[in-house]
């Protein structure tokens, strides 16, 4: 088992990662009867994509003796109605100046674009990824 999820009431959940004990709380968004005081479940999907992309890129970068520390990833979620779902995720990676060649950049972008979460998303979901190399 990976985690346990407890419904805390008032459209909130508390998820506990069993190996580490770390906790993530979620709340329904304000446009769906929640208070919007925590990440929503759909926010978490988008965040999972962003963190998976940069984590897999970080693994590859380490193998290439490149440090991606300081990279920022901006995430924007677009919802669709009927049925309510994520319709589009925009990801913008802002990578600090690293003085990489084109081959290294291509390898890292390919790694991010093929992370496990990306490969797990439904093909109807539009994912728009931009890499901003300083």
N, C-alpha and C positions, 0 to 999 in steps of 0.2 A: 504494500500500500504506500502511496506517495504522500497523501494528505488527508486530513479530515476537514469537513466543512460543517459548521454549526449555523443554523438559521437563528439569529439573535432577536428576530422580531423587527417590526417597523421597516421592512424591506432591506435589512442589513444582514450580512453574513460574516463570519469569522472563520478564516481558513488557516489551518496550522500545518506547516511543513513538518512531517514526522521526523526526518533525519536531523534537522537543525533546531526545531522548535520555533522557528520564526513564524510570525503571524502577519497575514494580510487581511484587512477588513474591506468589505465592499458595501456600497450603498446604491440604491436605485438612483438614476439621474433625475434632475428636476423636471425634465420633460416626460417622465414616466413615473410620476407620483412619489419620487424620492426626494431627499434633502440635498443630494449632490455634495455631501460632506466627505466622501471617500471616492476612490476610483469605482466606477461602475463595472459590472462584468464585461461589457463590451469595451470599455476603456482598457481593461486588463488584457483583452485579446490583442489590442493594438500595441500596448506596452510590451506584451510577450514577443510580438514580432520585432519591435525595435531592439529589445534587449538580446534577442536571439541573433539578429543580424550582427550587432556589434560584438557580441561574445564570440561567435564563430569567426568573425574577422580578426578578433584579438588572438584567438588560438592560431590561426594561420599566420598572422603578423609575428607572433612569438617565434614560430618555426622559421620565419624569414629574417629574424633578428631586427624586427621593426616594433616600435612602441607606439600604440594608438592612444595612450593616456591623454585625456583632455578632449577627446572626441565628444561632441554633443549631438544628440539625435532629437530632432523635433518631430512630433507625431500629431497628425490631425485626423480625426475620425469623422466620417460622414455617414449618417444613418438614413435608411430608406424605410418607408412605411409599407404595410400590407403585403407580406408579413414584415413586421418590424425586424430589421437586421442591419448589419454593417454593410454599406454599399461600396464604400471606398475608404482606403487608408492611404494618407500621404505621409511619406517618410523622407526627411531631409537630414542627411548626415553631414556634419560640419567637422572636417578632419583638419587638425593643425598642420602647419608647414612641416613636411617630413622630407622633402627633396627626393621623392621617389621617381623612378622611371616609369614609362608607360606600361611596361610588362608587369611591374609590381602593382601598379594601380589596377590594372585589369584583373589580376589574380585576386586582389582583395575585394573588388566590387563583385566579381563572380562568386566569391565565397559568401558575401552578404546576401546576394540575390538568391542563393540556393541553400539558405539555412533551413533547419528542420521545420521551424514554424511556417516559413514561407511555403514549403512543400506540403504542409498540412492544411493550408487554407483552400476553401472551395474555389474552383476556377472562375466562377461568376463574380467573385469579389475583385474589384479593381484595386490594385496596389500600385501607387505611383511613387517610385523611389528616385531621389536625386542625391548625388554625391557632390559636395562642395569641398574641393581640395584647396587648402590655403596656399 
